[in-house]
């Protein structure tokens, strides 16, 4: 039911079923011109290219209902977030028990948000716009 409403209201009008490459280009352009340009005074912003992290092909298992990250997709995103925090702040910043507190960063809704760092995500509609399910 959810998938059919999303198809009718969002995916079909954007051409996801007939021309997924077009939607993929749109997502990448929004990421480039929008997400990558987000500036927050006093905060470092790290863009999260979710369309590169998640695979939208039907057999990848990264999505359920064609638009929502699955458990496997969530694990891929979490690994990307942890790797990014470790790369930017050092491995100690992501101690399993103290990661959000140590880094001043919390992962939520496809983004890393914190007092000194914010990472914004771009994806949606299957992230990469690859062939629809």
N, C-alpha and C positions, 0 to 999 in steps of 0.2 A: 504494500500500500504506500509506504513512504517513498519508495523508489519511483512509483508511477507519478506521484505528485511532484517530485523533484524533476522528473523527466518533462512533464507537461509545463511546469512553471518556470524552470530555469534551463535545464540542459538542452532541450529541443530548440527553444528560441535562439540559443547561442550557437546552434549548429553542432552540438556535441555528437549527435547520432549520424549526421550526414557529412560533417567535415571536422573531425576532432583536431586536425592539425591547425585549423584556423583558431580554435579555442586555445590550443596550446600556445600559439604565437601571441594571442591576446594576454594570456596569463603571464608569459615571459615579459611582455612589454609593460604590463601593470607593475610587475616586480621591478623592472629596470627604472621606470619613470616615477613610480610611486614608493614602493617599499624601500628601495635602495636610497631614496632621497629623504627618508624620515629623519628629522633632526629634533632632538630634545635637549634644550640647554642643560649643561652639566651632566649629561648622560651619554655614554658611548652606545651607539646603536649597531648591532650586528645583524644584517639581513639573513633570514633563513630561507634558502631556496627549496621549499618543500617539494616542488615539482622535480627537483633533482634527487631528492632523498627518497621519495616514494615512487613506485612503479605502478602506473595506472593500467597496465595490460591486464586483461581478465584473469589470467592464470597466475598473477604475482601473489595474490592473497593480501596485498597491502590495503585494500579497500573493501568495505561492505556497503551495500546499497549504493554502489558506484561513487559515492561522494564522501563517506565517512571513513576515516582511517580505521582499519581493523586492529586487533591486538598486535599482529605482526607489524603492521604499519606504525603503530604507536611505539613499538620497541625500536624500530629503525629511527624514528624521530628522537626518542630518548637517547639513543646512542650518539646521534649527531649532536644533540645538545650537550651531553657529557663530554664528548670529544672536543667540542668547541670551547667549553669552559676550561678543560684541562690545557688545551693549546694556548688559550689567552691568559690564564691565571695560574697554571701549574697543576700538576697531578694532585697535590694536597687539597686543592680547592674542591675536589669532588669526592672526598671521603664519603662512602656510602651513607653513613649516619648523619654527617654534617654538611653535605653538599650545598643545600640552599643557604644555610646560615653562614658557612665559611666563605662562599662566593658572593654573598649579598644578592643572590639571584634565585629566582623561583621559576620553574617551568610550568606554563599554563597555556592552554588553548593554542598550541602550536607556536608559542613564543617563549623567549626567556626574558623575564622582567625583573629588574632589580634596581637598587638605589643608585648604582653607578653604571650599570649595563642594561641595555634592552635589546633583544633580538626579535625582529619582526618576521613573521612568516608569510609566504605567498604560495598558494597552491590552489586548492579547491577544484571542484568538478573533476575529480580524479587526478588532481595534481599536475600531471604532465600532459593531459589531454590526449593520451595515446588511445588506441582503438577501444571503443566502448564495449562494455560487457553485453 
